[in-house]
C-alpha cells in the first residue's frame, strides 16, 4: 500500500533540518554563561562549572581521559570526566611515581611504577577526587567526576560558557580547590541564554 502526504501538510509537520517538529528529550536549549569570582586565591584558574545531573538521563564515559605525570607534575592539574570513565595514569618521567587518592568518591593506590608504564582507574561515582603521589609530596591534582558532559574548566579571569544545555531546571555547581563550592538552581528555556555568576570563598 502506498501512502501519499500532501506537501503543504509535510511542510507544517517538519521542523528545522527536516526533523519532525516535536519536542525531543534532551534537545539543546540554550547557553549558560557567566563569571566565577574567586576570593582569597590568586585567580580562578582550575575552577570548574558543571551541571550536576539531568534527571532521567545518563551519558557515556568520557573518551581518552588521561592524567599524565611530567616533570614531577600531574598534567592536567584538573581533569573533568563523566561518571564511569576509565582514566589512564601514564608515567612520562624518568623517576618512579605513585598515584593514590584518599577521597571518599574513589579511594585507590596504584603503587609505585616507572617511566613508560600506565595504570588505570574507573571513576564510578560523581564527586571530587584528589590525587597525590607518596614519592613526591609536592604533586597534587584533581579529577572532577560529573553525571553530565555539561562541564567546563574556568580560566584565570573566571569566565565560562556551557553550550547546548537542554531545556529544564538544573543545579549548576562551581568548584575550585581551596574554596567552598557553590550551587545555583537554573531554569533553561529553548533559545534563551542564561547568565549565572558565582562567588567562591574560603
N, C-alpha and C positions, 0 to 999 in steps of 0.2 A: 504494500500500500504506500503510495506517495503522499507526502504532506506538503502543502503549499502555504507559505507565510507571506502575507501582504508586506511589501517593502516599507510602507508607512508605519505599520504596526511594529515591524522589526526595528525600525529606527527609534521608536519610542521605548522599546524594551531594552535595547543595547545601550550600555553606558560608554564612558571613555575607554578607548582601546579595544572596543568590540566585546567587552565583558558584559554579562547580563547585569543590569543596574540594581542589584540587591546588595544590602549591607553585608559585607563579608567579615566573619570573626577575625580579629587581629589585623584588619585593614589599616594601613598607615593613616594617621590622623593629622598630626601636626608636629611642630618643633618646640621643644622646651629648651630655653637658653637662659643665661644669667651670669652672675658673678659670685664667686666664693671669696669671702674676705677671711683671712687667717690671722688671728690676733696672737701675739706672743711668740711668733716664729718669724724667720727671715722673709719667707714668701709662701705661696700656695703650691709650689712645685711638688708634685707627687700626690696631691689630693685627688679623690675620685668622686664623681657624682653618678648615681645609678638608680634605676627603678628597682625596688625590692622584689616585686613579683607582679605577674599578670594572672589574676585568678582564672583557673580553668585551663591554663596553657603551660606547656613545658617546651624546652628548647634543647637542641642537640649540643653536645660539648663543644668547646672552642677548639678549632683546629690548630695544629702546630704550636702548642704552648711550650715555651722554653724559658727557663731561668738559668742563665749561664753563670760561670764563675771565672772572671777575667781580672787579672791584676789585683787579686785579693779583694774583689768587689762582686757582689751579686748584680747581674745585669739582665733585665732592668731592676731598678730598686723596688718598683711596684708593678705587679703583674695582675691584670684583671682577667678572670676566666668565668665561664658558665659552669654551674654545678655539674659534676660527673666528668669534668675534664681531666685528662691524663697529662700531667706536666713533666717535661724532661728536665733533668738537672745535670747537664754535662759539666765536666771539669776541664777547662781550657788553660789552666795554669800549669806551670812546671812543678808546683808543690802539691802535696796531697791536701784534700779538703774533706770536710764533713758537713752534711746538711741535716739539720733537725728542727723540729718545731714543738714548742711546749704548749701551743694554743689549743684550747678545747675543741675548736672546729675541726682540727686534724693534728693529732699528736703522732709524730713519727721520728725515726732516727735512721738515716741511710748509711751510717757508718762512715769510715774514712776510706777514700779511694783516690787513685792517681789520675794524672792527665790522660785524656782520651777516653775515659770511662763515663758513661751516662747512666744515671739511675732515675727511677720514675715513681711518681705518687699520683693516685687518683683522688681528687678533692670531691668528696661525695656529699658534703653538707655546705650550705651557704654560711658565710662569715668571713672573718679576717684571720689569716694565718700568718704569724710572724715567723720568719726564717732566721736561723743562726748557724754559726759554724763553731764547733767546740775546739777547733785548732787555731782559729783566728778570731779573737773576741771582738775585733773592730768591724766584723762583717755582719750585716743585717739586711733584711729585705721583707717584703710583704706580698702575699697572694690574696687578692680580694676576690672571693668566690660569690658570685651572684646567681640569682634564679632566672635572670633575663639577660639578653645580649645588649640591652639598653644601658650602657655604661660608658664613661669617658674619663680619661685622665686629664687633670687640670694643670695648666702651665703656671709659670711664676705670677702672671698678672691675675690669675683666678678666673678667667673667662672660660665658659664651657658651652657646648651645644649638644643636645640629644636630638637626633633626627628620626623622622618616620616613626613617631610614637603613636601606637594605636589609640583610638578613642576609648575613653573610660576614666575612672578615678583611681589613682595610684598613690603610693607613698614613695617620694623621691628622697634619697638619702645622700648626704655629703659627708665624706670621711677624709681625715688626714692624720697620719701618725702624730703623736704627742698632743693632739687636740681632741676635745669631746665632739663626737659626731652630731649631726642634726638631721631631723626628718621633717618633711612637709608633705601634707596631702594635696595633691594636684589633680584637677579635672581637666581632661584634654578633649576638645571638640574638633571635629574634622575641619581642617583648613584654618584653624585659629591658633596662631603661635602663642605660647605662654612664656612669661618672664618670671623666673623664680630665683631669688637671691638667697645666699646662705652666709652666716657669720659664725665661724668656728673659733672657740676659745679654749684655753687650757682648763 
